[in-house]
Amino acid sequence: MRTTTTAHELTAPLGSVHAGRLVFTRGVSNLTIVVDASMDELYRARFDGRMPEVGVHGGTVTVRYRPSLLPSRGEITLSGRVPWNITGRWGMSHVVADLEDLDLGGLVISGGCSHTAVRLPRPRRSVGVRIGGGAHDVELVRPAGVPVRVRIGGGSSKLAIDDFRLRAGGGKTDWRSPDYDLIEARYDIEIGAGASEVTVRT
């Protein structure tokens, strides 16, 4: 049997939008997120396979994946001309996000996160990153010289934050870079209980 994959492309103009918000209302998987500071659109998206529902209202781009047994992959490009907040409800899986050229206001992923790698941009202020409990195989990479505070709930294992290592589970972890309290442009990362194989590094 021969399977045909259909590609779907979506876009919306930037117009007078001054800030963007990307919201995944029902989880997300097999997705790449990148940034383009030169494009005139608010976002561009390409999906191979079954396409999620995508809506745009003002600067908010809402993506809703529907349950499906058919594998699909996608790429979303965000405009680097405006700041963005990103919210993933019901978690993320097999997601790669290169946000290096983005003005990121915040990143929230509820309901767990697995097999996900995020390259964070150099912050202009204190930026919060929140990831729900049960995170597994997650890597957060920040620019060199940017301080970080990482708080993780109990029961975590195989945790690596810069030079700090935690192999076995235990109580809550609250780790700070030595210069965290001295620099305002920093990351405040909070990860729920039961995390495993989580790396936060430069």
C-alpha positions in Angstrom: 0.0 0.0 0.0 1.3 3.4 -0.9 0.8 6.2 1.6 0.6 9.9 0.5 1.6 12.7 2.8 -0.1 16.0 2.4 1.7 19.2 3.3 -0.3 22.2 4.7 1.1 25.7 5.0 -0.3 28.5 7.1 0.6 32.1 7.7 -0.8 35.4 9.1 0.4 39.0 8.6 2.3 40.8 11.4 0.4 44.0 10.8 0.2 46.2 13.9 0.7 43.4 16.4 3.2 44.5 19.1 3.4 41.1 21.0 2.8 37.5 20.2 1.5 34.5 22.1 1.8 30.9 21.0 -0.7 28.6 22.7 -0.9 24.8 22.3 -4.3 23.9 23.9 -4.1 20.1 23.7 -0.4 19.1 23.8 2.1 19.0 20.9 4.4 16.5 19.5 6.9 16.1 16.6 7.3 19.8 16.2 10.1 22.2 15.4 9.9 25.9 16.5 12.3 28.5 15.0 12.5 32.2 14.7 12.9 34.6 11.8 13.6 38.2 12.5 13.4 39.3 8.8 9.9 38.0 7.9 6.9 40.2 7.6 4.4 37.6 8.9 3.4 37.0 12.5 4.1 33.3 12.0 4.5 30.7 9.3 3.6 27.0 9.8 4.0 23.8 7.8 2.5 20.5 8.8 3.1 17.2 7.0 0.2 14.8 7.6 -2.9 15.6 9.6 -3.0 19.3 10.3 -4.0 20.7 13.7 -6.6 23.4 14.1 -4.9 26.8 14.0 -6.6 30.1 15.0 -5.2 33.6 15.1 -6.8 36.4 17.1 -4.7 39.6 17.4 -1.2 38.4 18.3 -2.3 35.1 19.7 -1.8 32.0 17.6 -3.7 29.0 19.0 -2.8 25.4 17.9 -5.0 22.5 18.8 -3.9 19.0 17.9 -6.6 16.4 17.4 -6.2 12.7 18.5 -4.9 10.7 15.6 -3.2 7.4 14.9 -1.5 9.0 11.8 2.0 10.4 12.5 2.5 14.0 11.6 5.3 16.5 11.8 5.4 20.3 11.7 7.5 23.4 11.9 6.4 26.8 13.2 8.4 29.9 12.5 7.8 32.9 14.8 8.5 36.5 13.9 11.5 37.8 15.7 10.2 41.4 15.4 7.9 41.1 18.5 8.2 39.6 21.9 6.5 36.2 22.5 5.0 34.1 25.3 4.7 30.4 24.7 2.2 28.1 26.5 1.8 24.4 26.1 -1.1 22.8 27.8 -1.1 19.0 28.4 2.6 18.9 27.7 5.1 18.6 24.9 6.8 15.5 23.3 9.5 15.3 20.7 9.7 19.1 20.3 12.8 21.1 19.3 12.6 24.8 19.8 15.4 27.2 18.8 14.4 30.5 20.3 17.8 32.1 20.3 16.7 35.2 18.3 13.4 35.7 20.2 12.4 38.2 22.9 10.9 35.6 25.2 8.5 36.8 27.9 7.8 33.4 29.4 7.5 29.7 28.7 4.9 27.5 30.4 4.4 23.8 29.7 1.7 22.1 31.9 1.0 18.4 32.2 4.6 17.2 31.8 7.2 17.4 29.0 9.3 14.7 27.4 12.0 14.3 24.7 12.1 18.1 24.3 15.1 20.5 23.7 14.8 24.3 24.0 17.5 26.8 23.2 16.6 29.9 25.2 17.5 33.4 24.0 19.5 36.0 25.9 16.9 37.5 28.3 16.2 41.2 28.6 14.7 40.8 32.0 13.9 38.1 34.5 12.1 35.4 32.5 10.1 32.5 34.0 10.1 29.0 32.6 7.5 26.6 34.1 7.3 22.8 33.3 4.8 20.5 34.8 5.5 17.4 36.9 6.9 14.2 35.4 9.2 15.9 32.9 11.5 13.4 31.2 14.5 13.8 28.8 14.3 17.6 28.7 17.2 19.9 27.9 17.2 23.7 28.4 20.1 25.6 26.9 20.7 29.2 27.8 23.4 31.7 26.6 26.7 31.8 28.4 26.9 34.3 31.2 23.1 34.2 31.9 22.4 33.3 35.6 19.6 30.8 36.4 17.6 29.6 39.3 16.2 26.0 39.0 13.6 24.7 41.4 12.5 21.0 41.0 9.9 19.1 43.0 10.8 16.0 45.0 11.5 12.6 43.5 13.8 13.9 40.7 16.7 11.9 39.3 19.5 12.3 36.8 19.4 16.1 37.0 22.2 18.2 35.6 22.4 22.0 36.1 25.7 23.4 34.9 28.3 21.6 37.2 25.7 20.4 39.7 24.6 16.7 39.4 21.8 14.8 41.2 21.7 11.1 40.4 19.1 9.7 42.7 15.7 11.0 43.9 15.2 13.0 47.1 13.7 16.2 48.4 13.1 19.4 46.5 16.0 21.0 44.7 16.6 24.8 44.6 19.8 25.7 42.8 21.1 29.1 41.8 24.0 30.5 39.8 26.4 32.4 42.1 25.5 35.7 40.4 21.7 35.1 40.3 20.8 37.8 42.7 23.2 40.3 41.1 21.9 40.3 37.5 18.3 41.1 36.6 18.4 39.5 33.1 18.2 35.9 34.2 16.1 32.7 34.0 13.8 31.4 36.8 13.0 27.8 36.0 10.5 25.7 37.9 10.0 22.0 37.1 7.3 19.8 38.8 8.0 16.7 40.9 9.1 13.4 39.5 11.4 14.9 36.9 14.1 12.7 35.3 17.0 13.2 32.9 16.7 17.0 33.0 19.6 19.1 31.8 19.9 22.9 32.2 23.2 24.2 30.7 24.9 26.9 28.7 
